[in-house]
Amino acid sequence: MRRKPIKVLIGKPGLDGHDRGAKVLARALRDAGMEVVYTGLHRTAEEIVQMALQEDVDVIGISILSGAHMTYFPKILKLMKEYGLDDVLLIGGGIIPEEDARQLEKMGVDRIFGPGAPLEEIIRYIEEWYERKMQKEEAAS
């Protein structure tokens, strides 16, 4: 059975107006064979999760440089839980201190990638997660 491409939503919440990194990542993910949806700038947590639902994505990637990560990630996690997106990978990147990254991962964010994280590392992380997810689904059917 041929698998569908991994579908990733890249979100930019809040007032953060710097999207170069998000666009570079989106291109790298596309080049790796993934389908990418970019939310554009200045989205609310609600808009991001609604777009993830509408687009039926496998992964939500949040890019945040504004310092509001401890506000937006908990909101996104709460909304994902409310809408039953338990099988969607949530990752993040940007300017997030290590201590905050550890706290976010304890809260349920799957992984935080810091500034300068190699694109190959992010791609590999998503692909390996997706492979595990598909193996579980195939075993269950």
DSSP file (Angstrom, degrees, kcal/mol; ACC not computed):
  #  RESIDUE AA STRUCTURE BP1 BP2  ACC     N-H-->O    O-->H-N    N-H-->O    O-->H-N    TCO  KAPPA ALPHA  PHI   PSI    X-CA   Y-CA   Z-CA
    1    1 A M              0   0    0      0, 0.0     2,-0.4     0, 0.0     0, 0.0   0.000 360.0 360.0 360.0 128.3    0.0    0.0    0.0
    2    2 A R        -     0   0    0      1,-0.0     2,-0.2     0, 0.0     0, 0.0  -0.623 360.0-134.8 -80.1 130.0    1.4    3.4   -1.0
    3    3 A R        -     0   0    0     -2,-0.4     3,-0.1     1,-0.1    -1,-0.0  -0.550  16.4-115.4 -85.0 148.9    1.5    5.9    1.8
    4    4 A K        -     0   0    0     -2,-0.2    -1,-0.1     1,-0.1     3,-0.1  -0.440  44.0 -90.0 -73.7 155.8    0.4    9.5    1.4
    5    5 A P        -     0   0    0      0, 0.0     2,-0.2     0, 0.0    29,-0.1  -0.315  48.8 -95.4 -63.6 151.9    3.0   12.2    1.8
    6    6 A I        -     0   0    0     27,-0.2    29,-2.9    -3,-0.1     2,-0.6  -0.514  40.2-145.2 -66.1 131.8    3.5   13.5    5.3
    7    7 A K  E     -a   35   0A   0     -2,-0.2    51,-2.7    27,-0.2    52,-1.9  -0.914  18.6-174.0-109.5 123.2    1.5   16.7    5.6
    8    8 A V  E     -ab  36  59A   0     27,-3.1    29,-2.8    -2,-0.6     2,-0.5  -0.937  15.0-155.4-121.0 134.2    2.9   19.5    7.7
    9    9 A L  E     -ab  37  60A   0     50,-2.7    52,-3.4    -2,-0.4     2,-0.6  -0.943   9.6-157.3-105.5 126.0    1.4   22.8    8.8
   10   10 A I  E     -ab  38  61A   0     27,-3.0    29,-2.6    -2,-0.5    30,-0.4  -0.922  16.6-166.6-103.7 118.8    3.9   25.6    9.6
   11   11 A G  E     - b   0  62A   0     50,-3.2    52,-2.7    -2,-0.6    30,-0.1  -0.840  20.3-165.1-113.0 144.4    2.4   28.2   12.0
   12   12 A K        -     0   0    0     28,-0.7    31,-2.4    -2,-0.4    52,-0.1  -0.864  23.0-166.0-123.7  92.8    3.5   31.6   13.0
   13   13 A P  B >   -e   43   0B   0      0, 0.0     3,-0.8     0, 0.0    29,-0.2  -0.414  41.4  -6.6 -82.5 156.1    1.5   32.7   16.0
   14   14 A G  T 3  S-     0   0    0     29,-2.4    28,-0.3     1,-0.2    29,-0.1  -0.176 111.4 -30.5  72.6-153.6    1.1   36.2   17.5
   15   15 A L  T 3  S+     0   0    0     27,-0.1     2,-0.3    26,-0.1    -1,-0.2   0.444  88.6 127.5 -87.6  -1.1    2.9   39.4   16.6
   16   16 A D    <   -     0   0    0     -3,-0.8    26,-0.6     1,-0.2    47,-0.1  -0.410  33.7-178.1 -59.8 118.9    6.1   37.7   15.5
   17   17 A G        +     0   0    0     -2,-0.3     2,-0.8    24,-0.1    -1,-0.2   0.301  48.6 101.5-104.6   8.5    6.8   39.1   12.0
   18   18 A H        +     0   0    0      1,-0.1     4,-0.2     2,-0.0    47,-0.1  -0.828  32.3 153.2 -99.4 108.7   10.0   37.1   11.2
   19   19 A D     >  +     0   0    0     -2,-0.8     4,-2.3     2,-0.1     5,-0.2   0.288  38.0 103.3-120.0  11.8    9.1   34.3    8.9
   20   20 A R  H  > S+     0   0    0      1,-0.2     4,-2.4     2,-0.2     5,-0.2   0.939  86.2  47.1 -60.0 -47.3   12.4   33.6    7.0
   21   21 A G  H  > S+     0   0    0      1,-0.2     4,-2.6     2,-0.2    -1,-0.2   0.902 111.4  51.6 -61.1 -42.1   13.2   30.5    9.1
   22   22 A A  H  > S+     0   0    0      1,-0.2     4,-2.5     2,-0.2    -1,-0.2   0.891 111.6  47.2 -62.2 -39.5    9.7   29.2    8.7
   23   23 A K  H  X S+     0   0    0     -4,-2.3     4,-2.2     2,-0.2    -2,-0.2   0.874 110.7  51.2 -71.4 -37.1    9.9   29.6    4.9
   24   24 A V  H  X S+     0   0    0     -4,-2.4     4,-2.2    -5,-0.2    -2,-0.2   0.932 113.1  46.2 -63.2 -44.9   13.3   28.0    4.7
   25   25 A L  H  X S+     0   0    0     -4,-2.6     4,-2.8     2,-0.2     5,-0.2   0.922 109.7  53.9 -63.3 -44.3   12.0   25.0    6.7
   26   26 A A  H  X S+     0   0    0     -4,-2.5     4,-2.2     1,-0.2    -1,-0.2   0.911 110.2  47.2 -57.4 -43.2    8.8   24.8    4.6
   27   27 A R  H  X S+     0   0    0     -4,-2.2     4,-2.8     2,-0.2    -1,-0.2   0.916 111.6  50.5 -65.1 -42.9   10.9   24.6    1.4
   28   28 A A  H  X S+     0   0    0     -4,-2.2     4,-1.3     1,-0.2    -2,-0.2   0.899 110.6  49.4 -63.1 -40.4   13.2   22.0    2.9
   29   29 A L  H  <>S+     0   0    0     -4,-2.8     5,-2.5     2,-0.2    -1,-0.2   0.911 111.8  48.5 -65.5 -41.5   10.2   19.9    4.0
   30   30 A R  H ><5S+     0   0    0     -4,-2.2     3,-2.0     1,-0.2    -2,-0.2   0.924 109.1  52.9 -61.9 -44.3    8.8   20.2    0.4
   31   31 A D  H 3<5S+     0   0    0     -4,-2.8    -1,-0.2     1,-0.3    -2,-0.2   0.789 104.6  57.0 -62.1 -26.5   12.1   19.2   -1.1
   32   32 A A  T 3<5S-     0   0    0     -4,-1.3    -1,-0.3    -5,-0.2    -2,-0.2   0.396 128.7 -98.4 -85.0   2.9   12.0   16.1    1.2
   33   33 A G  T < 5S+     0   0    0     -3,-2.0    -3,-0.2     1,-0.3     2,-0.2   0.546  79.8 133.3  96.2   8.4    8.7   15.1   -0.3
   34   34 A M      < -     0   0    0     -5,-2.5     2,-0.5    -6,-0.2    -1,-0.3  -0.569  57.6-122.0 -90.4 156.1    6.3   16.4    2.3
   35   35 A E  E     -a    7   0A   0    -29,-2.9   -27,-3.1    -2,-0.2     2,-0.4  -0.857  34.4-161.0 -93.9 129.8    3.2   18.4    1.7
   36   36 A V  E     -a    8   0A   0     -2,-0.5     2,-0.5   -29,-0.2   -27,-0.2  -0.941  16.9-169.2-123.5 134.3    3.4   21.8    3.5
   37   37 A V  E     -a    9   0A   0    -29,-2.8   -27,-3.0    -2,-0.4     2,-0.5  -0.985  12.1-158.1-116.3 125.6    0.8   24.3    4.5
   38   38 A Y  E     -a   10   0A   0     -2,-0.5   -27,-0.2   -29,-0.2     3,-0.1  -0.915   6.5-156.7-107.9 129.0    2.0   27.7    5.7
   39   39 A T        -     0   0    0    -29,-2.6   -28,-0.1    -2,-0.5    -1,-0.1   0.720  33.5-131.6 -75.8 -21.0   -0.4   29.7    7.8
   40   40 A G        -     0   0    0    -30,-0.4   -28,-0.7   -21,-0.1     3,-0.3  -0.320  42.0 -43.6  85.6 177.3    1.1   33.1    7.2
   41   41 A L  S    S+     0   0    0      1,-0.2   -27,-0.1    -2,-0.1   -24,-0.1  -0.297 110.1  24.1 -80.8 161.0    2.0   35.6    9.9
   42   42 A H  S    S+     0   0    0    -26,-0.6     2,-0.2   -28,-0.3    -1,-0.2   0.832  75.0 161.9  61.6  43.6    0.1   36.7   13.0
   43   43 A R  B     -e   13   0B   0    -31,-2.4   -29,-2.4    -3,-0.3    -1,-0.2  -0.633  34.3-127.7 -92.9 151.7   -2.1   33.7   13.6
   44   44 A T     >  -     0   0    0     -2,-0.2     4,-2.2   -31,-0.2     5,-0.2  -0.511  28.1-109.9 -86.2 164.1   -4.0   32.9   16.8
   45   45 A A  H  > S+     0   0    0      1,-0.2     4,-2.4     2,-0.2     5,-0.2   0.905 121.4  53.9 -58.4 -41.0   -3.6   29.5   18.4
   46   46 A E  H  > S+     0   0    0      1,-0.2     4,-2.6     2,-0.2    -1,-0.2   0.910 107.3  49.2 -61.5 -44.6   -7.3   28.9   17.4
   47   47 A E  H  > S+     0   0    0      2,-0.2     4,-2.5     1,-0.2    -1,-0.2   0.909 111.1  50.4 -62.8 -41.6   -6.6   29.7   13.7
   48   48 A I  H  X S+     0   0    0     -4,-2.2     4,-2.1     2,-0.2    -2,-0.2   0.939 113.6  43.6 -62.7 -47.6   -3.6   27.4   13.7
   49   49 A V  H  X S+     0   0    0     -4,-2.4     4,-2.2     2,-0.2    -1,-0.2   0.888 113.1  52.2 -67.9 -38.3   -5.4   24.4   15.1
   50   50 A Q  H  X S+     0   0    0     -4,-2.6     4,-2.8    -5,-0.2    -1,-0.2   0.913 110.2  48.7 -62.8 -41.6   -8.5   25.0   12.9
   51   51 A M  H  X S+     0   0    0     -4,-2.5     4,-2.5     2,-0.2    -2,-0.2   0.898 109.1  53.2 -64.0 -39.1   -6.2   25.0    9.8
   52   52 A A  H  X>S+     0   0    0     -4,-2.1     5,-1.7     2,-0.2     4,-0.8   0.905 111.9  45.8 -61.5 -41.5   -4.6   21.8   11.0
   53   53 A L  H ><5S+     0   0    0     -4,-2.2     3,-0.7     2,-0.2    -2,-0.2   0.948 114.1  46.9 -64.5 -50.0   -8.0   20.2   11.3
   54   54 A Q  H 3<5S+     0   0    0     -4,-2.8    -2,-0.2     1,-0.2    -1,-0.2   0.864 117.3  42.8 -62.4 -37.3   -9.2   21.5    7.9
   55   55 A E  H 3<5S-     0   0    0     -4,-2.5    -1,-0.2    -5,-0.2    -2,-0.2   0.539 101.7-133.7 -88.1  -7.2   -6.0   20.4    6.2
   56   56 A D  T <<5 -     0   0    0     -4,-0.8    -3,-0.2    -3,-0.7   -49,-0.1   0.952  38.5-174.2  53.0  56.8   -5.9   17.0    8.0
   57   57 A V      < -     0   0    0     -5,-1.7   -49,-0.2     1,-0.1    -1,-0.1  -0.391  33.8-151.7 -84.2 159.0   -2.2   17.4    8.8
   58   58 A D  S    S+     0   0    0    -51,-2.7    31,-2.4     1,-0.2     2,-0.4   0.711  83.2  32.5 -92.4 -29.4    0.1   14.9   10.4
   59   59 A V  E     -bc   8  89A   0    -52,-1.9   -50,-2.7    29,-0.2     2,-0.5  -0.982  58.6-159.4-135.9 138.6    2.4   17.5   11.9
   60   60 A I  E     -bc   9  90A   0     29,-3.3    31,-2.7    -2,-0.4     2,-0.5  -0.989  14.2-169.9-114.5 123.3    2.1   21.0   13.3
   61   61 A G  E     -bc  10  91A   0    -52,-3.4   -50,-3.2    -2,-0.5     2,-0.5  -0.964   5.0-159.8-113.8 122.4    5.3   23.0   13.4
   62   62 A I  E     -bc  11  92A   0     29,-2.5    31,-2.3    -2,-0.5     2,-0.6  -0.889   3.0-163.7-106.6 125.9    5.3   26.3   15.3
   63   63 A S  E     + c   0  93A   0    -52,-2.7     2,-0.4    -2,-0.5    31,-0.2  -0.937  18.8 168.6-107.3 121.4    7.9   28.9   14.6
   64   64 A I  E     + c   0  94A   0     29,-2.6    31,-0.9    -2,-0.6     5,-0.1  -0.972  21.8 156.7-143.0 124.6    8.1   31.6   17.3
   65   65 A L        +     0   0    0     -2,-0.4    -1,-0.1    29,-0.2    29,-0.1   0.357  61.1  85.7-120.1  -0.8   10.7   34.2   17.9
   66   66 A S  S    S-     0   0    0    -48,-0.1    -1,-0.1     1,-0.1    28,-0.0   0.596  98.1-113.7 -84.6 -11.6    8.6   36.7   19.9
   67   67 A G  S    S+     0   0    0     28,-0.2     3,-0.4   -51,-0.0    -1,-0.1   0.461  89.3 110.5  91.1   1.0    9.2   35.2   23.4
   68   68 A A    >>  +     0   0    0      1,-0.2     4,-2.5   -55,-0.1     3,-1.5   0.137  35.3 114.6 -95.3  20.6    5.5   34.3   23.7
   69   69 A H  H 3> S+     0   0    0      1,-0.3     4,-1.9     2,-0.2    -1,-0.2   0.825  70.8  57.6 -62.0 -33.3    6.2   30.5   23.5
   70   70 A M  H 34 S+     0   0    0     -3,-0.4    -1,-0.3     1,-0.2    -2,-0.1   0.601 113.6  41.5 -76.3  -8.8    5.0   29.8   27.0
   71   71 A T  H <> S+     0   0    0     -3,-1.5     4,-1.2     3,-0.1    -2,-0.2   0.825 118.7  40.8 -95.6 -48.7    1.6   31.4   26.1
   72   72 A Y  H  X S+     0   0    0     -4,-2.5     4,-2.7     2,-0.2     5,-0.2   0.908 109.4  54.5 -74.9 -43.2    1.0   30.0   22.6
   73   73 A F  H  X S+     0   0    0     -4,-1.9     4,-3.0    -5,-0.2     5,-0.2   0.934 108.6  48.4 -61.1 -46.0    2.2   26.4   23.0
   74   74 A P  H  > S+     0   0    0      0, 0.0     4,-2.4     0, 0.0    -1,-0.2   0.902 113.0  49.5 -59.8 -37.7   -0.1   25.6   26.0
   75   75 A K  H  X S+     0   0    0     -4,-1.2     4,-2.4     2,-0.2    -2,-0.2   0.929 112.5  47.0 -63.8 -44.3   -3.0   27.1   24.1
   76   76 A I  H  X S+     0   0    0     -4,-2.7     4,-2.7     2,-0.2     5,-0.2   0.922 112.2  50.0 -64.6 -44.0   -2.2   25.0   21.0
   77   77 A L  H  X S+     0   0    0     -4,-3.0     4,-2.2    -5,-0.2    -1,-0.2   0.921 111.1  49.4 -59.1 -44.8   -1.8   21.9   23.1
   78   78 A K  H  X S+     0   0    0     -4,-2.4     4,-2.4    -5,-0.2    -2,-0.2   0.923 113.3  45.9 -61.1 -45.6   -5.2   22.5   24.9
   79   79 A L  H  X S+     0   0    0     -4,-2.4     4,-2.2     2,-0.2    -1,-0.2   0.884 109.8  54.1 -67.2 -38.7   -7.0   23.1   21.6
   80   80 A M  H  <>S+     0   0    0     -4,-2.7     5,-3.3     1,-0.2     4,-0.2   0.913 111.0  46.7 -60.5 -41.3   -5.3   20.0   20.0
   81   81 A K  H ><5S+     0   0    0     -4,-2.2     3,-1.3     3,-0.2    -2,-0.2   0.929 110.9  51.9 -65.3 -45.7   -6.6   17.9   22.9
   82   82 A E  H 3<5S+     0   0    0     -4,-2.4    -2,-0.2     1,-0.3    -1,-0.2   0.858 113.9  43.6 -59.5 -36.8  -10.1   19.5   22.6
   83   83 A Y  T 3<5S-     0   0    0     -4,-2.2    -1,-0.3    -5,-0.1    -2,-0.2   0.323 116.4-111.2 -95.2   7.6  -10.3   18.7   18.9
   84   84 A G  T < 5 +     0   0    0     -3,-1.3     2,-0.5    -4,-0.2     3,-0.4   0.802  66.5 145.9  73.0  29.6   -8.9   15.2   19.2
   85   85 A L    > < +     0   0    0     -5,-3.3     3,-1.4     1,-0.2    -4,-0.1  -0.205  20.0 131.3 -91.7  44.6   -5.6   15.8   17.5
   86   86 A D  T 3   +     0   0    0     -2,-0.5    -1,-0.2     1,-0.3    -5,-0.1   0.743  68.7  54.5 -68.6 -23.3   -3.8   13.4   19.7
   87   87 A D  T 3  S+     0   0    0     -3,-0.4     2,-0.5     2,-0.1    -1,-0.3   0.244  87.3 100.2 -96.4  13.4   -2.2   11.7   16.7
   88   88 A V  S <  S-     0   0    0     -3,-1.4     2,-0.3    -8,-0.1   -29,-0.2  -0.869  73.5-127.4-102.2 130.0   -0.7   14.9   15.4
   89   89 A L  E     -c   59   0A   0    -31,-2.4   -29,-3.3    -2,-0.5     2,-0.6  -0.574  20.3-158.2 -73.9 132.2    3.0   15.7   16.0
   90   90 A L  E     +c   60   0A   0     -2,-0.3    20,-2.1    18,-0.2    21,-0.9  -0.960  20.7 163.3-116.3 115.9    3.6   19.1   17.6
   91   91 A I  E     -cd  61 111A   0    -31,-2.7   -29,-2.5    -2,-0.6     2,-0.3  -0.844  13.4-165.5-124.6 164.0    7.1   20.5   17.2
   92   92 A G  E     -cd  62 112A   0     19,-2.2    21,-3.3    -2,-0.3     2,-0.3  -0.957   7.2-177.7-146.6 164.8    8.5   24.0   17.6
   93   93 A G  E     +cd  63 113A   0    -31,-2.3   -29,-2.6    -2,-0.3     2,-0.3  -0.983  32.8  75.3-157.7 163.7   11.4   26.1   16.8
   94   94 A G  E    S-c   64   0A   0     19,-1.2     2,-1.4    -2,-0.3   -29,-0.2  -0.928  90.8 -16.2 132.6-156.7   12.8   29.6   17.3
   95   95 A I  S    S+     0   0    0    -31,-0.9   -26,-0.2    -2,-0.3   -28,-0.2  -0.692  77.6 146.1 -89.6  89.4   14.3   31.6   20.1
   96   96 A I        -     0   0    0     -2,-1.4    -2,-0.1    17,-0.1     5,-0.1  -0.978  48.5-121.9-130.3 116.8   13.3   29.4   23.1
   97   97 A P     >  -     0   0    0      0, 0.0     4,-2.6     0, 0.0     3,-0.2  -0.208  25.6-116.0 -56.7 148.4   15.5   29.1   26.1
   98   98 A E  H  > S+     0   0    0      1,-0.2     4,-2.6     2,-0.2     5,-0.2   0.875 115.1  53.5 -54.7 -42.5   16.6   25.5   26.9
   99   99 A E  H  > S+     0   0    0      1,-0.2     4,-1.9     2,-0.2    -1,-0.2   0.912 111.6  45.1 -61.2 -42.3   14.8   25.6   30.3
  100  100 A D  H  > S+     0   0    0     -3,-0.2     4,-2.8     2,-0.2    -2,-0.2   0.891 110.4  54.9 -67.6 -39.1   11.5   26.6   28.6
  101  101 A A  H  X S+     0   0    0     -4,-2.6     4,-2.4     1,-0.2    -2,-0.2   0.925 108.5  48.1 -60.1 -44.9   12.0   24.0   25.9
  102  102 A R  H  X S+     0   0    0     -4,-2.6     4,-1.9     1,-0.2    -1,-0.2   0.910 112.4  49.2 -61.6 -41.9   12.3   21.3   28.5
  103  103 A Q  H  X S+     0   0    0     -4,-1.9     4,-1.6     2,-0.2    -2,-0.2   0.911 110.6  50.0 -64.5 -42.3    9.2   22.6   30.2
  104  104 A L  H  X>S+     0   0    0     -4,-2.8     5,-2.4     1,-0.2     4,-1.0   0.895 109.3  51.5 -63.7 -39.6    7.3   22.7   26.9
  105  105 A E  H  <5S+     0   0    0     -4,-2.4     3,-0.4     1,-0.2    -1,-0.2   0.876 108.1  51.9 -65.9 -36.0    8.3   19.1   26.1
  106  106 A K  H  <5S+     0   0    0     -4,-1.9    -1,-0.2     1,-0.2    -2,-0.2   0.835 107.1  54.7 -65.7 -31.6    7.1   18.0   29.6
  107  107 A M  H  <5S-     0   0    0     -4,-1.6    -1,-0.2    -5,-0.1    -2,-0.2   0.716 134.3 -84.9 -75.1 -21.1    3.7   19.7   28.8
  108  108 A G  T  <5S+     0   0    0     -4,-1.0     2,-0.4     1,-0.4   -18,-0.2   0.384  81.9 135.5 132.8  -5.0    3.4   17.7   25.6
  109  109 A V      < -     0   0    0     -5,-2.4    -1,-0.4     1,-0.2   -18,-0.2  -0.620  50.0-142.5 -69.7 130.0    5.2   19.5   22.8
  110  110 A D        -     0   0    0    -20,-2.1     2,-0.3    -2,-0.4   -19,-0.2   0.885  69.6 -12.2 -67.4 -39.5    7.1   16.6   21.1
  111  111 A R  E     -d   91   0A   0    -21,-0.9   -19,-2.2    -3,-0.0     2,-0.5  -0.955  51.5-149.4-163.6 141.1   10.3   18.5   20.3
  112  112 A I  E     -d   92   0A   0     -2,-0.3     2,-0.5   -21,-0.2   -19,-0.2  -0.970  15.5-156.7-112.7 127.3   11.7   22.0   20.3
  113  113 A F  E     -d   93   0A   0    -21,-3.3   -19,-1.2    -2,-0.5     3,-0.1  -0.912  14.6-142.6-104.8 126.1   14.4   22.8   17.8
  114  114 A G    >   -     0   0    0     -2,-0.5     3,-1.8   -21,-0.2   -19,-0.1  -0.176  39.1 -62.3 -80.7 175.7   16.7   25.7   18.6
  115  115 A P  T 3  S+     0   0    0      0, 0.0    -1,-0.2     0, 0.0   -20,-0.0  -0.315 123.8  19.3 -57.9 135.9   18.2   28.3   16.4
  116  116 A G  T 3  S+     0   0    0      1,-0.3     3,-0.1    -3,-0.1    -2,-0.1   0.533  80.6 159.9  81.4   5.9   20.5   26.8   13.8
  117  117 A A    <   -     0   0    0     -3,-1.8    -1,-0.3     1,-0.1     2,-0.1  -0.412  51.5-103.7 -59.0 132.5   19.1   23.2   14.1
  118  118 A P    >>  -     0   0    0      0, 0.0     4,-1.6     0, 0.0     3,-0.7  -0.357  19.1-134.9 -61.6 134.9   20.1   21.4   10.9
  119  119 A L  H 3> S+     0   0    0      1,-0.3     4,-2.7     2,-0.2     5,-0.2   0.867 106.3  59.3 -57.7 -36.7   17.2   21.0    8.5
  120  120 A E  H 3> S+     0   0    0      1,-0.2     4,-2.7     2,-0.2    -1,-0.3   0.860 102.1  53.7 -61.4 -35.3   18.1   17.4    8.0
  121  121 A E  H <> S+     0   0    0     -3,-0.7     4,-2.3     2,-0.2    -1,-0.2   0.907 110.3  46.0 -65.9 -41.8   17.7   16.8   11.8
  122  122 A I  H  X S+     0   0    0     -4,-1.6     4,-2.3     2,-0.2    -2,-0.2   0.929 114.2  48.1 -66.4 -45.7   14.1   18.2   11.7
  123  123 A I  H  X S+     0   0    0     -4,-2.7     4,-2.8     1,-0.2     5,-0.2   0.937 112.7  48.3 -60.1 -47.8   13.3   16.2    8.5
  124  124 A R  H  X S+     0   0    0     -4,-2.7     4,-2.8     1,-0.2     5,-0.3   0.902 109.6  53.2 -60.7 -42.4   14.6   13.0   10.0
  125  125 A Y  H  X S+     0   0    0     -4,-2.3     4,-2.1     2,-0.2    -1,-0.2   0.932 112.7  43.8 -59.5 -46.5   12.7   13.6   13.3
  126  126 A I  H  X S+     0   0    0     -4,-2.3     4,-2.7     2,-0.2    -2,-0.2   0.932 114.7  49.0 -64.5 -46.7    9.4   14.0   11.4
  127  127 A E  H  X S+     0   0    0     -4,-2.8     4,-2.4     1,-0.2    -2,-0.2   0.905 112.4  47.6 -62.6 -42.2   10.1   11.0    9.1
  128  128 A E  H  X S+     0   0    0     -4,-2.8     4,-2.0    -5,-0.2    -1,-0.2   0.898 112.9  48.8 -66.8 -39.9   11.0    8.7   11.9
  129  129 A W  H  X S+     0   0    0     -4,-2.1     4,-2.3    -5,-0.3    -2,-0.2   0.929 112.4  48.9 -62.1 -45.1    7.9    9.8   13.9
  130  130 A Y  H  X S+     0   0    0     -4,-2.7     4,-2.8     1,-0.2     5,-0.2   0.895 108.3  53.4 -63.7 -41.2    5.7    9.2   10.9
  131  131 A E  H  X S+     0   0    0     -4,-2.4     4,-2.3     1,-0.2    -1,-0.2   0.925 110.1  47.5 -60.7 -44.7    7.2    5.8   10.2
  132  132 A R  H  X S+     0   0    0     -4,-2.0     4,-2.1     2,-0.2    -2,-0.2   0.905 112.0  50.9 -61.6 -41.8    6.4    4.7   13.8
  133  133 A K  H  X S+     0   0    0     -4,-2.3     4,-2.3     1,-0.2    -2,-0.2   0.922 111.1  47.5 -62.1 -45.0    2.9    6.1   13.5
  134  134 A M  H  X S+     0   0    0     -4,-2.8     4,-2.8     1,-0.2     5,-0.2   0.889 109.7  53.0 -66.3 -39.0    2.3    4.2   10.3
  135  135 A Q  H  X S+     0   0    0     -4,-2.3     4,-2.2    -5,-0.2    -1,-0.2   0.908 110.1  48.4 -62.4 -41.3    3.6    1.0   11.7
  136  136 A K  H  X S+     0   0    0     -4,-2.1     4,-1.8     2,-0.2    -2,-0.2   0.924 113.0  47.5 -63.1 -44.6    1.2    1.3   14.7
  137  137 A E  H  X S+     0   0    0     -4,-2.3     4,-1.0     1,-0.2    -2,-0.2   0.904 112.9  48.3 -64.9 -41.3   -1.7    2.0   12.4
  138  138 A E  H  < S+     0   0    0     -4,-2.8     3,-0.3     1,-0.2    -1,-0.2   0.883 111.4  50.1 -66.9 -37.9   -0.8   -0.9   10.1
  139  139 A A  H  < S+     0   0    0     -4,-2.2    -1,-0.2     1,-0.2    -2,-0.2   0.839 109.6  52.2 -67.9 -32.7   -0.5   -3.3   13.1
  140  140 A A  H  <        0   0    0     -4,-1.8    -1,-0.2     1,-0.2    -2,-0.2   0.704 360.0 360.0 -76.5 -20.2   -3.9   -2.1   14.4
  141  141 A S     <        0   0    0     -4,-1.0    -1,-0.2    -3,-0.3    -2,-0.2   0.468 360.0 360.0 -96.8 360.0   -5.7   -2.8   11.1
